[in-house]
Amino acid sequence: MNAKESLQLLSWHAFREAKPKKEFNDLAKRVVTRCGGLPLALEVIGSSLFERKKEEWHTVLFELVKIPQDEVRKILKVSFDGLRNEMEKDLFLDVCSSFVGKDRAYATKILNGCGIDADSGITVLIERSLIQVNKNNKLGMHSLLRQMGRDIIRQISGKQPGKNFQVWFDRDEEYLLSVHIVRTFFIYLF
């Protein structure tokens, strides 16, 4: 995308209007430059900056400047890192590994049963453009975001060997979710 189209796309997600607010204009242009005209990066980063203060824009820009423009997954990870809490991050990883293509109500029921506030968490992830809900109420995710999520899962799994995040084979996921729920239940009992 050219600079004008890129700024407009970022603005639609960051400000919910076609142009950046006057006091954010320079910052928005700098973010656009760092995202390299990539629509997905502009959408995700823009959504993560919605209703944020200038200081938060500067923090995101500082992170983006450290990343080479051709490392798209690292650019996208800035928005993951900007999620408000660990629950939102874990929820993103859960959706990435087990619930893409699954019915939103089904995923919400399973995750709520695990003690996660999936209702509000999924809403946040949608607002941040990290996941989508398709017309048939199935959870979806751009393939680059899913790859980024899997990279994060691999890093976490390497640091925390007891965590079973590396599951993305459809035939195994229901079994593993039931094991996780039972294991979580017993941990809380004892």
N, CA, C and O of each residue as an XYZ file, in Angstrom:
760
protein
N       0.843     -1.176      0.000
C       0.000      0.000      0.000
C       0.889      1.241      0.000
O       1.978      1.237      0.573
N       0.414      2.297     -0.647
C       1.188      3.532     -0.624
C       0.981      4.238      0.725
O       0.163      3.812      1.540
N       1.733      5.317      0.943
C       1.728      6.000      2.237
C       0.349      6.553      2.605
O      -0.068      6.463      3.759
N      -0.354      7.124      1.627
C      -1.670      7.707      1.893
C      -2.688      6.622      2.279
O      -3.433      6.780      3.246
N      -2.713      5.530      1.523
C      -3.629      4.422      1.830
C      -3.271      3.780      3.174
O      -4.153      3.405      3.947
N      -1.986      3.661      3.438
C      -1.532      3.074      4.694
C      -1.963      3.918      5.888
O      -2.431      3.387      6.894
N      -1.804      5.227      5.774
C      -2.202      6.125      6.851
C      -3.710      6.050      7.083
O      -4.171      6.079      8.224
N      -4.467      5.953      6.004
C      -5.916      5.859      6.120
C      -6.322      4.547      6.806
O      -7.196      4.550      7.674
N      -5.701      3.439      6.427
C      -6.026      2.155      7.044
C      -5.678      2.165      8.528
O      -6.478      1.732      9.357
N      -4.492      2.655      8.866
C      -4.103      2.757     10.268
C      -5.101      3.628     11.023
O      -5.514      3.286     12.131
N      -5.486      4.742     10.430
C      -6.409      5.681     11.081
C      -7.767      5.050     11.336
O      -8.349      5.257     12.401
N      -8.283      4.288     10.385
C      -9.579      3.637     10.583
C      -9.551      2.723     11.803
O     -10.546      2.599     12.517
N      -8.421      2.094     12.034
C      -8.332      1.177     13.170
C      -7.933      1.885     14.461
O      -8.403      1.514     15.537
N      -7.087      2.882     14.372
C      -6.618      3.561     15.585
C      -7.569      4.662     16.065
O      -7.662      4.923     17.264
N      -8.272      5.303     15.131
C      -9.123      6.444     15.495
C     -10.585      6.268     15.092
O     -11.443      7.061     15.479
N     -10.861      5.228     14.317
C     -12.198      4.956     13.784
C     -12.675      6.072     12.865
O     -13.870      6.353     12.773
N     -11.720      6.704     12.185
C     -11.992      7.712     11.158
C     -10.862      7.695     10.141
O      -9.808      7.109     10.387
N     -11.078      8.334      9.004
C     -10.163      8.226      7.864
C      -8.811      8.912      8.067
O      -7.830      8.534      7.427
N      -8.747      9.901      8.934
C      -7.491     10.624      9.154
C      -7.143     10.593     10.628
O      -8.029     10.545     11.481
N      -5.854     10.619     10.929
C      -5.463     10.646     12.338
C      -5.856     11.965     12.994
O      -5.964     12.998     12.334
N      -6.062     11.908     14.279
C      -6.288     13.145     15.024
C      -5.040     14.004     14.865
O      -3.921     13.498     14.787
N      -5.260     15.307     14.821
C      -4.176     16.241     14.520
C      -2.954     16.029     15.417
O      -1.822     16.027     14.933
N      -3.179     15.851     16.712
C      -2.059     15.715     17.645
C      -1.321     14.376     17.505
O      -0.236     14.200     18.061
N      -1.914     13.437     16.762
C      -1.287     12.128     16.540
C      -0.754     11.971     15.119
O      -0.209     10.921     14.780
N      -0.902     12.984     14.296
C      -0.559     12.875     12.882
C       0.884     12.418     12.650
O       1.119     11.478     11.891
N       1.838     13.067     13.289
C       3.248     12.695     13.097
C       3.533     11.288     13.597
O       4.243     10.522     12.946
N       2.980     10.950     14.750
C       3.173      9.600     15.283
C       2.575      8.548     14.345
O       3.189      7.511     14.094
N       1.388      8.820     13.837
C       0.724      7.887     12.929
C       1.568      7.682     11.668
O       1.700      6.554     11.191
N       2.129      8.743     11.132
C       2.967      8.626      9.938
C       4.213      7.789     10.224
O       4.654      7.014      9.375
N       4.770      7.945     11.408
C       5.955      7.165     11.774
C       5.611      5.687     11.945
O       6.391      4.816     11.559
N       4.453      5.406     12.519
C       4.011      4.010     12.658
C       3.795      3.392     11.277
O       4.197      2.255     11.030
N       3.157      4.147     10.377
C       2.926      3.669      9.012
C       4.252      3.317      8.346
O       4.360      2.279      7.694
N       5.249      4.159      8.502
C       6.560      3.909      7.913
C       7.156      2.620      8.462
O       7.715      1.827      7.704
N       7.043      2.403      9.766
C       7.612      1.201     10.392
C       6.865     -0.064      9.994
O       7.452     -1.146      9.981
N       5.575      0.054      9.667
C       4.787     -1.120      9.253
C       4.990     -1.441      7.775
O       4.529     -2.479      7.302
N       5.661     -0.578      7.052
C       6.041     -0.855      5.673
C       4.899     -1.067      4.694
O       5.063     -1.781      3.705
N       3.747     -0.461      4.949
C       2.635     -0.582      4.012
C       1.941     -1.935      4.025
O       1.147     -2.229      3.131
N       2.227     -2.761      5.022
C       1.601     -4.082      5.119
C       0.217     -3.952      5.767
O       0.120     -3.577      6.935
N      -0.854     -4.259      5.024
C      -2.212     -4.054      5.552
C      -2.484     -4.757      6.880
O      -3.089     -4.162      7.772
N      -2.054     -6.003      7.029
C      -2.317     -6.711      8.277
C      -1.619     -6.028      9.448
O      -2.212     -5.866     10.515
N      -0.377     -5.631      9.261
C       0.357     -4.948     10.330
C      -0.307     -3.620     10.674
O      -0.429     -3.279     11.850
N      -0.735     -2.870      9.668
C      -1.407     -1.589      9.907
C      -2.711     -1.792     10.672
O      -3.031     -1.022     11.578
N      -3.455     -2.822     10.308
C      -4.730     -3.104     10.973
C      -4.517     -3.517     12.431
O      -5.176     -2.999     13.332
N      -3.599     -4.444     12.653
C      -3.378     -4.968     13.997
C      -2.736     -3.921     14.901
O      -3.171     -3.728     16.037
N      -1.710     -3.248     14.406
C      -1.058     -2.204     15.215
C      -2.027     -1.043     15.451
O      -2.116     -0.523     16.563
N      -2.748     -0.640     14.410
C      -3.735      0.431     14.568
C      -4.781      0.079     15.607
O      -5.122      0.913     16.447
N      -5.294     -1.134     15.566
C      -6.298     -1.565     16.541
C      -5.733     -1.588     17.956
O      -6.437     -1.276     18.917
N      -4.465     -1.955     18.082
C      -3.858     -1.980     19.417
C      -3.646     -0.569     19.973
O      -3.486     -0.395     21.181
N      -3.645      0.433     19.095
C      -3.439      1.823     19.529
C      -4.745      2.588     19.735
O      -4.728      3.754     20.128
N      -5.873      1.934     19.472
C      -7.172      2.590     19.630
C      -7.350      3.080     21.061
O      -7.168      2.330     22.019
N      -7.710      4.358     21.184
C      -7.956      5.035     22.465
C      -6.744      5.002     23.404
O      -6.898      4.996     24.625
N      -5.559      4.983     22.833
C      -4.333      5.008     23.645
C      -3.774      6.425     23.698
O      -4.002      7.236     22.800
N      -3.052      6.698     24.751
C      -2.423      8.003     24.943
C      -1.154      8.097     24.105
O      -0.631      7.091     23.626
N      -0.668      9.328     23.939
C       0.556      9.544     23.154
C       1.735      8.745     23.699
O       2.538      8.220     22.928
N       1.842      8.652     25.008
C       2.947      7.909     25.606
C       2.926      6.450     25.151
O       3.974      5.854     24.902
N       1.731      5.888     25.046
C       1.604      4.503     24.596
C       1.977      4.371     23.114
O       2.570      3.373     22.705
N       1.627      5.377     22.320
C       2.042      5.396     20.916
C       3.557      5.418     20.829
O       4.145      4.701     20.020
N       4.190      6.234     21.654
C       5.652      6.313     21.651
C       6.273      4.966     22.032
O       7.279      4.558     21.452
N       5.678      4.284     22.999
C       6.185      2.976     23.410
C       6.096      1.982     22.263
O       7.053      1.253     22.004
N       4.967      1.943     21.576
C       4.791      1.037     20.440
C       5.777      1.402     19.336
O       6.411      0.521     18.755
N       5.906      2.663     19.049
C       6.837      3.110     18.019
C       8.273      2.733     18.379
O       9.040      2.309     17.514
N       8.634      2.883     19.643
C       9.969      2.500     20.113
C      10.217      1.014     19.852
O      11.302      0.632     19.415
N       9.211      0.179     20.121
C       9.340     -1.260     19.861
C       9.449     -1.541     18.362
O      10.253     -2.373     17.941
N       8.644     -0.849     17.561
C       8.660     -1.066     16.110
C       9.992     -0.672     15.488
O      10.452     -1.323     14.550
N      10.607      0.372     15.990
C      11.883      0.849     15.438
C      12.973     -0.211     15.608
O      13.902     -0.279     14.804
N      12.864     -1.032     16.642
C      13.873     -2.063     16.897
C      13.737     -3.272     15.960
O      14.630     -4.118     15.905
N      12.624     -3.350     15.227
C      12.338     -4.526     14.401
C      12.559     -4.196     12.929
O      12.019     -3.209     12.429
N      13.352     -5.015     12.229
C      13.481     -4.803     10.773
C      12.116     -4.958     10.096
O      11.321     -5.816     10.480
N      11.852     -4.126      9.090
C      10.535     -4.114      8.440
C      10.176     -5.432      7.778
O       8.993     -5.708      7.579
N      11.144     -6.245      7.436
C      10.828     -7.504      6.766
C      10.480     -8.629      7.745
O      10.161     -9.737      7.316
N      10.537     -8.364      9.033
C      10.194     -9.369     10.041
C       8.755     -9.138     10.508
O       8.510     -8.620     11.597
N       7.826     -9.534      9.663
C       6.412     -9.238      9.854
C       5.877     -9.817     11.156
O       5.151     -9.134     11.879
N       6.220    -11.058     11.467
C       5.687    -11.672     12.692
C       6.143    -10.926     13.939
O       5.391    -10.821     14.908
N       7.363    -10.409     13.921
C       7.831     -9.627     15.075
C       7.076     -8.298     15.159
O       6.793     -7.811     16.254
N       6.758     -7.722     14.021
C       5.962     -6.489     14.011
C       4.572     -6.781     14.580
O       4.059     -6.017     15.397
N       3.973     -7.875     14.151
C       2.649     -8.246     14.655
C       2.682     -8.554     16.150
O       1.708     -8.297     16.859
N       3.780     -9.094     16.625
C       3.900     -9.467     18.034
C       3.820     -8.246     18.952
O       3.467     -8.374     20.125
N       4.141     -7.079     18.431
C       4.034     -5.861     19.239
C       2.608     -5.695     19.756
O       2.406     -5.279     20.897
N       1.618     -6.017     18.923
C       0.230     -5.887     19.376
C      -0.115     -6.975     20.387
O      -0.874     -6.718     21.321
N       0.418     -8.173     20.226
C       0.225     -9.230     21.224
C       0.822     -8.793     22.556
O       0.186     -8.920     23.602
N       2.052     -8.275     22.510
C       2.716     -7.818     23.734
C       1.947     -6.686     24.410
O       2.045     -6.501     25.623
N       1.185     -5.934     23.625
C       0.420     -4.812     24.158
C      -0.927     -5.197     24.757
O      -1.652     -4.330     25.245
N      -1.274     -6.482     24.730
C      -2.517     -6.898     25.384
C      -2.418     -6.568     26.875
O      -1.333     -6.580     27.456
N      -3.559     -6.277     27.476
C      -3.581     -5.729     28.828
C      -3.117     -6.668     29.921
O      -2.572     -6.215     30.928
N      -3.318     -7.969     29.748
C      -2.975     -8.884     30.835
C      -2.682    -10.278     30.288
O      -2.863    -10.552     29.102
N      -2.228    -11.143     31.175
C      -1.864    -12.504     30.782
C      -3.076    -13.312     30.331
O      -2.946    -14.193     29.480
N      -4.251    -13.026     30.888
C      -5.450    -13.749     30.480
C      -5.729    -13.523     29.002
O      -6.045    -14.473     28.285
N      -5.620    -12.288     28.532
C      -5.852    -11.990     27.122
C      -4.797    -12.662     26.252
O      -5.115    -13.176     25.180
N      -3.554    -12.661     26.701
C      -2.482    -13.311     25.944
C      -2.710    -14.821     25.880
O      -2.584    -15.432     24.819
N      -3.046    -15.414     27.024
C      -3.309    -16.856     27.049
C      -4.508    -17.209     26.184
O      -4.506    -18.232     25.499
N      -5.521    -16.372     26.216
C      -6.709    -16.620     25.399
C      -6.361    -16.589     23.910
O      -6.819    -17.438     23.145
N      -5.556    -15.617     23.503
C      -5.115    -15.567     22.107
C      -4.399    -16.867     21.738
O      -4.655    -17.438     20.678
N      -3.508    -17.332     22.605
C      -2.756    -18.555     22.330
C      -3.677    -19.780     22.309
O      -3.482    -20.693     21.506
N      -4.677    -19.795     23.191
C      -5.652    -20.892     23.186
C      -6.429    -20.931     21.878
O      -6.604    -21.993     21.282
N      -6.893    -19.768     21.436
C      -7.632    -19.711     20.168
C      -6.712    -20.145     19.036
O      -7.107    -20.931     18.174
N      -5.494    -19.636     19.039
C      -4.521    -19.964     17.991
C      -4.276    -21.462     17.900
O      -4.221    -22.021     16.805
N      -4.131    -22.103     19.033
C      -3.759    -23.514     19.021
C      -4.934    -24.469     18.909
O      -4.774    -25.578     18.400
N      -6.121    -24.063     19.376
C      -7.197    -25.049     19.471
C      -8.546    -24.641     18.911
O      -9.388    -25.512     18.690
N      -8.794    -23.367     18.671
C     -10.165    -22.969     18.377
C     -10.385    -22.276     17.036
O     -11.503    -21.844     16.754
N      -9.364    -22.158     16.211
C      -9.564    -21.590     14.876
C     -10.452    -22.553     14.095
O     -10.168    -23.748     14.009
N     -11.521    -22.020     13.530
C     -12.460    -22.843     12.778
C     -13.560    -23.446     13.634
O     -14.461    -24.104     13.115
N     -13.493    -23.228     14.939
C     -14.507    -23.752     15.858
C     -15.576    -22.696     16.112
O     -15.327    -21.497     15.984
N     -16.745    -23.152     16.465
C     -17.849    -22.264     16.776
C     -17.512    -21.407     17.997
O     -16.977    -21.912     18.983
N     -17.820    -20.129     17.930
C     -17.503    -19.211     19.025
C     -18.172    -19.652     20.329
O     -17.545    -19.606     21.387
N     -19.425    -20.074     20.267
C     -20.136    -20.499     21.475
C     -19.465    -21.725     22.099
O     -19.346    -21.819     23.321
N     -19.030    -22.660     21.258
C     -18.332    -23.856     21.741
C     -17.026    -23.460     22.441
O     -16.749    -23.905     23.554
N     -16.237    -22.626     21.778
C     -14.960    -22.192     22.356
C     -15.181    -21.444     23.661
O     -14.461    -21.660     24.635
N     -16.163    -20.575     23.681
C     -16.459    -19.790     24.884
C     -16.853    -20.706     26.034
O     -16.408    -20.515     27.165
N     -17.681    -21.691     25.747
C     -18.132    -22.629     26.788
C     -16.950    -23.398     27.373
O     -16.823    -23.512     28.592
N     -16.092    -23.921     26.513
C     -14.920    -24.672     26.976
C     -14.004    -23.780     27.806
O     -13.586    -24.156     28.901
N     -13.696    -22.601     27.282
C     -12.755    -21.704     27.965
C     -13.343    -21.165     29.267
O     -12.626    -21.060     30.262
N     -14.622    -20.822     29.280
C     -15.252    -20.384     30.529
C     -15.188    -21.494     31.568
O     -15.010    -21.228     32.757
N     -15.334    -22.745     31.119
C     -15.239    -23.894     32.023
C     -13.853    -24.068     32.619
O     -13.695    -24.713     33.656
N     -12.856    -23.499     31.971
C     -11.474    -23.550     32.475
C     -11.155    -22.355     33.375
O     -10.017    -22.183     33.813
N     -12.167    -21.535     33.643
C     -11.956    -20.383     34.511
C     -11.476    -19.141     33.788
O     -10.998    -18.199     34.421
N     -11.598    -19.126     32.477
C     -11.185    -17.969     31.681
C     -12.425    -17.157     31.330
O     -13.459    -17.727     30.979
N     -12.335    -15.854     31.418
C     -13.447    -14.991     31.006
C     -13.399    -14.832     29.493
O     -12.989    -13.792     28.976
N     -13.821    -15.874     28.797
C     -13.709    -15.915     27.343
C     -14.631    -14.917     26.660
O     -14.296    -14.405     25.591
N     -15.779    -14.630     27.252
C     -16.723    -13.700     26.630
C     -16.088    -12.340     26.389
O     -16.082    -11.846     25.261
N     -15.561    -11.738     27.431
C     -14.949    -10.414     27.257
C     -13.589    -10.515     26.576
O     -13.209     -9.623     25.818
N     -12.857    -11.588     26.838
C     -11.539    -11.753     26.229
C     -11.601    -11.880     24.717
O     -10.794    -11.279     24.008
N     -12.552    -12.656     24.221
C     -12.703    -12.799     22.766
C     -13.097    -11.468     22.144
O     -12.641    -11.124     21.054
N     -13.946    -10.721     22.841
C     -14.333     -9.392     22.349
C     -13.107     -8.492     22.219
O     -12.965     -7.780     21.225
N     -12.230     -8.518     23.206
C     -11.006     -7.708     23.158
C     -10.133     -8.133     21.979
O      -9.605     -7.283     21.262
N      -9.981     -9.426     21.776
C      -9.141     -9.916     20.681
C      -9.721     -9.541     19.321
O      -8.977     -9.280     18.376
N     -11.045     -9.515     19.223
C     -11.683     -9.069     17.983
C     -11.435     -7.580     17.776
O     -11.097     -7.149     16.673
N     -11.603     -6.795     18.837
C     -11.367     -5.342     18.743
C      -9.925     -5.048     18.364
O      -9.657     -4.061     17.678
N      -9.003     -5.880     18.796
C      -7.584     -5.699     18.487
C      -7.200     -6.286     17.137
O      -6.028     -6.264     16.762
N      -8.174     -6.810     16.406
C      -7.956     -7.418     15.080
C      -7.040     -8.631     15.128
O      -6.426     -8.978     14.119
N      -6.936     -9.280     16.280
C      -6.113    -10.474     16.400
C      -6.878    -11.733     16.013
O      -6.280    -12.712     15.566
N      -8.195    -11.710     16.182
C      -9.037    -12.808     15.718
C     -10.267    -12.218     15.043
O     -10.574    -11.037     15.204
N     -10.964    -13.057     14.287
C     -12.220    -12.646     13.661
C     -13.265    -13.706     13.974
O     -12.946    -14.843     14.322
N     -14.516    -13.300     13.840
C     -15.612    -14.249     13.899
C     -16.259    -14.210     12.523
O     -16.769    -13.174     12.097
N     -16.237    -15.345     11.831
C     -16.785    -15.426     10.490
C     -18.305    -15.378     10.524
O     -18.914    -15.442     11.592
N     -18.911    -15.265      9.352
C     -20.365    -15.169      9.250
C     -21.072    -16.364      9.880
O     -22.178    -16.227     10.402
N     -20.449    -17.518      9.837
C     -21.067    -18.712     10.413
C     -20.704    -18.903     11.890
O     -20.825    -20.003     12.430
N     -20.254    -17.809     12.539
C     -19.915    -17.765     13.962
C     -18.699    -18.621     14.325
O     -18.553    -19.042     15.472
N     -17.832    -18.874     13.349
C     -16.599    -19.630     13.593
C     -15.460    -18.649     13.846
O     -15.370    -17.593     13.220
N     -14.597    -19.029     14.776
C     -13.440    -18.193     15.061
C     -12.417    -18.342     13.941
O     -12.169    -19.444     13.453
N     -11.831    -17.225     13.543
C     -10.828    -17.223     12.497
C      -9.646    -16.365     12.879
O      -9.712    -15.558     13.806
N      -8.557    -16.555     12.145
C      -7.336    -15.813     12.429
C      -6.500    -15.794     11.153
O      -6.401    -16.807     10.461
N      -5.912    -14.671     10.845
C      -5.022    -14.583      9.693
C      -3.866    -15.564      9.891
O      -3.384    -15.741     11.010
N      -3.429    -16.189      8.823
C      -2.385    -17.214      8.921
C      -1.080    -16.667      9.513
O      -0.385    -17.387     10.230
N      -0.741    -15.415      9.228
C       0.483    -14.839      9.817
C       0.346    -14.654     11.322
O       1.309    -14.842     12.065
N      -0.856    -14.283     11.772
C      -1.079    -14.161     13.212
C      -1.019    -15.528     13.876
O      -0.502    -15.671     14.984
N      -1.546    -16.518     13.194
C      -1.516    -17.876     13.749
C      -0.083    -18.389     13.821
O       0.296    -19.030     14.801
N       0.714    -18.113     12.793
C       2.127    -18.507     12.823
C       2.859    -17.798     13.957
O       3.675    -18.401     14.654
N       2.557    -16.504     14.137
C       3.166    -15.757     15.229
C       2.788    -16.385     16.565
O       3.638    -16.559     17.437
N       1.503    -16.726     16.723
C       1.048    -17.361     17.950
C       1.755    -18.686     18.202
O       2.131    -18.989     19.334
N       1.931    -19.462     17.158
C       2.626    -20.742     17.298
C       4.090    -20.543     17.674
O       4.649    -21.339     18.428
N       4.711    -19.491     17.156
C       6.089    -19.174     17.548
C       6.146    -18.868     19.045
O       7.049    -19.328     19.745
N       5.187    -18.100     19.526
C       5.124    -17.755     20.950
C       4.915    -19.018     21.778
O       5.551    -19.206     22.814
N       4.016    -19.881     21.308
C       3.737    -21.133     22.026
C       5.006    -21.985     22.116
O       5.302    -22.550     23.169
N       5.742    -22.076     21.033
C       6.988    -22.849     21.051
C       7.978    -22.269     22.055
O       8.646    -23.015     22.770
N       8.075    -20.948     22.113
C       8.980    -20.306     23.066
C       8.552    -20.588     24.494
O       9.384    -20.897     25.346
N       7.244    -20.481     24.762
C       6.735    -20.750     26.104
C       6.954    -22.209     26.472
O       7.386    -22.510     27.585
N       6.668    -23.097     25.567
C       6.822    -24.531     25.827
C       8.261    -24.892     26.127
O       8.530    -25.773     26.945
N       9.192    -24.212     25.465
C      10.603    -24.467     25.713
C      11.030    -23.998     27.090
O      11.893    -24.611     27.719
N      10.432    -22.912     27.562
C      10.775    -22.359     28.873
C      10.006    -23.041     29.996
O      10.488    -23.113     31.126
N       8.805    -23.543     29.687
C       7.957    -24.156     30.692
C       7.536    -25.540     30.190
O       6.434    -25.699     29.666
N       8.413    -26.547     30.349
C       8.150    -27.859     29.762
C       6.820    -28.490     30.183
O       6.280    -29.296     29.425
N       6.279    -28.170     31.327
C       5.019    -28.757     31.776
C       3.804    -28.248     31.040
O       2.732    -28.845     31.140
N       3.940    -27.155     30.301
C       2.796    -26.578     29.594
C       2.585    -27.299     28.274
O       3.529    -27.486     27.506
N       1.361    -27.702     28.010
C       1.019    -28.398     26.770
C       0.340    -27.454     25.805
O      -0.845    -27.620     25.516
N       1.060    -26.463     25.297
C       0.484    -25.507     24.369
C       0.603    -25.964     22.918
O      -0.127    -25.466     22.061
N       1.502    -26.897     22.624
C       1.821    -27.196     21.235
C       0.858    -28.171     20.579
O       1.295    -29.121     19.929
N      -0.417    -27.960     20.731
C      -1.381    -28.864     20.128
C      -2.158    -28.110     19.067
O      -2.840    -27.131     19.370
N      -2.061    -28.556     17.834
C      -2.905    -27.977     16.797
C      -3.271    -29.031     15.771
O      -3.325    -28.769     14.569
N      -3.519    -30.219     16.270
C      -4.030    -31.286     15.433
C      -5.482    -31.498     15.832
O      -5.764    -31.884     16.966
N      -6.413    -31.248     14.901
C      -7.833    -31.263     15.213
C      -8.298    -32.522     15.920
O      -9.119    -32.437     16.834
N      -7.807    -33.672     15.533
C      -8.323    -34.909     16.118
C      -7.918    -35.066     17.584
O      -8.567    -35.808     18.322
N      -6.863    -34.386     18.016
C      -6.400    -34.512     19.389
C      -6.923    -33.427     20.313
O      -6.900    -33.593     21.532
N      -7.394    -32.318     19.755
C      -7.655    -31.165     20.606
C      -8.787    -31.380     21.602
O      -8.679    -30.923     22.740
N      -9.872    -32.059     21.218
C     -10.964    -32.263     22.170
C     -10.505    -33.134     23.324
O     -10.851    -32.876     24.478
N      -9.722    -34.173     23.018
C      -9.200    -35.028     24.072
C      -8.311    -34.228     25.019
O      -8.455    -34.326     26.238
N      -7.400    -33.445     24.470
C      -6.482    -32.680     25.306
C      -7.208    -31.605     26.107
O      -6.849    -31.337     27.254
N      -8.223    -30.991     25.513
C      -9.003    -30.012     26.266
C      -9.700    -30.676     27.440
O      -9.740    -30.112     28.534
N     -10.250    -31.864     27.232
C     -10.916    -32.548     28.334
C      -9.910    -32.924     29.408
O     -10.212    -32.821     30.597
N      -8.704    -33.362     29.009
C      -7.655    -33.671     29.982
C      -7.263    -32.415     30.739
O      -7.089    -32.454     31.957
N      -7.123    -31.293     30.028
C      -6.766    -30.028     30.671
C      -7.836    -29.620     31.677
O      -7.516    -29.191     32.786
N      -9.095    -29.750     31.297
C     -10.191    -29.368     32.195
C     -10.177    -30.250     33.431
O     -10.314    -29.746     34.545
N     -10.015    -31.569     33.257
C      -9.978    -32.485     34.396
C      -8.775    -32.182     35.276
O      -8.889    -32.144     36.501
N      -7.613    -31.966     34.645
C      -6.408    -31.654     35.407
C      -6.579    -30.354     36.181
O      -6.202    -30.283     37.350
N      -7.144    -29.319     35.549
C      -7.391    -28.047     36.214
C      -8.362    -28.234     37.379
O      -8.169    -27.652     38.446
N      -9.395    -29.037     37.182
C     -10.368    -29.303     38.223
C      -9.701    -29.937     39.438
O      -9.949    -29.521     40.570
N      -8.843    -30.957     39.207
C      -8.187    -31.635     40.301
C      -7.170    -30.749     41.003
O      -6.988    -30.865     42.215
N      -6.512    -29.874     40.273
C      -5.572    -28.938     40.892
C      -6.304    -28.036     41.871
O      -5.801    -27.768     42.962
N      -7.491    -27.564     41.493
C      -8.261    -26.707     42.381
C      -8.832    -27.476     43.562
O      -9.038    -26.899     44.630
N      -9.093    -28.772     43.389
C      -9.612    -29.588     44.492
C      -8.558    -29.841     45.547
O      -8.831    -29.801     46.747
N      -7.347    -30.102     45.077
C      -6.300    -30.493     46.009
C      -5.319    -29.378     46.129
O      -4.342    -29.492     46.870
